[in-house]
Amino acid sequence: MTLRKSIDKALEWVLVFLLSFLVIDVLWQVASRYIMKSPSSYTDELAGYLLIWVGLLGAAYVAGKREHLAIDLLIQKSSPKRKFRLEMIISAVIIIFAVTVLIIGGSWLVYTRFYLAVKSSALGMPLGIVYLVLPISGILIAYFDIDNMNNMVKANRKN
């Protein structure tokens, strides 16, 4: 199994676990509020944090599968040579975004939250843990797009 397939499989399992945990958390919130008439204090905050993790890791997953939302009208109407160039430019822009915003910016956010010892109000956990998903998803997105670019170059050489 290649590194790419191993990462995809691990990411799938992490997403399944996080989404399952999110569903259980929300069900507990609903049950505690409407059935037991005593809403749980931490479930709302936990659901928000889990949604952040599922959203960002899910974005990395679909970016790796090249199934993200895209307006590809220009690519569809292009010649194979121009299509290759456009896809390389798009991948390069995605990598620049992932590195600058998600990895560098996200790492700075994580560092400052840990350094300032900022904790969440209901759970009391360090917010750096919540924001750790930013550099993780950035690394995954950058890796996937670098791998995609490498595969495009190899396919282009065969043609």
Steps between C-alpha positions, in 0.01 A plus 500: 500500500638841404540790741214682327260208542605457864433867572165481320395193698611649834323827420182310411504323837570820691210672322266207568596506868464879535166508317368210709613675818332821377171318440512339845582837658206674330263214585607523864441876494148453361421219744631688803313815404160361400470165676685563828427875509861561606716610207860392504738794531784373284330334200428820306862614518630152418270477197641827367859383541426162343332677208815706446714185494260311270472798266872565462610137486212428263619785278848347496353160416291620206787719376715188493234315303464803270127501571478847651271763358650662195389706208683320222330648196826652375686172547231302316521732198883497488741302288694222679815716520312799642300272732826365643633853558178618665487198731864556599431869573190413703692238700783749562253761628339241729844405636588866561170548685548183705854595599442868577154499654450154643852387592676827589194695618347196670828415676525857626143482630569168673823631652340819633201312648734262685742778598220718639339192663159578349242243607149430376223616730294182548756225443799678651730353236779697332371668184832419334370143468195623312707711260757224445283378214601805291866404447408130481252559218743741334773237498260244356370735230853606402615136490201392291546782250874443470426133435227597250744729319759222491242259354393759240861552390551124468176462299595797280839344420328183377290701254 
